[in-house]
């Protein structure tokens, strides 16, 4: 994140609280991957907090490397896979599921590719002008394709969901990406991940909406069962 270790650790703590509350909103196992997003962000922000503390000290080089790879693992591999899959699991409409499966495929492709690149090429984290910059010596030939697939996997899925509030999450992520790309071009991984982490509040609100619909449907089913049972007794 672009401020300090305390900001990263503070964000991690807040996200952990939001994450626990979000998990408690789940009514079905299929909702858990989506509800776990704030907790995953909390772990990622924790790793960047460790980087803030260790990067100025050469004697912590091993910890620096571990934290760098840990952060990039979430940023480049987990997110393009988790986001589309978690939203796909919430979708019940077959027509929309086809689109969500295609976006999940895009996420799997870029996630696997970046999963190959991360241990295969040199990566480095540096503090520059109060920001953490991640440098990756990945093949330039596939960079643009990777950016497109990553954007499709992490930004597009919320716009193709039947859940009413989901589009707001997609719009917020898109806006945060544009702001980051314009004002923090060289620190986009760090800053965008932080902005997206803040948007975990939206994930909590969406799970509240899902929980409300689930409870309404459960009451409706129970009411019908009582009516049917009453008719049989008559």
PyMOL commands that set and color helices and strands:
alter all, ss='L'
color gray80, all
select helices_A, chain A and resi 5-24+29-35+37-54+58-88+94-120+140-160+166-183+185-198+200-233
alter helices_A, ss='H'
color red, helices_A
select strands_A, chain A and resi 123-128+131-136
alter strands_A, ss='S'
color yellow, strands_A
deselect
rebuild
show_as cartoon
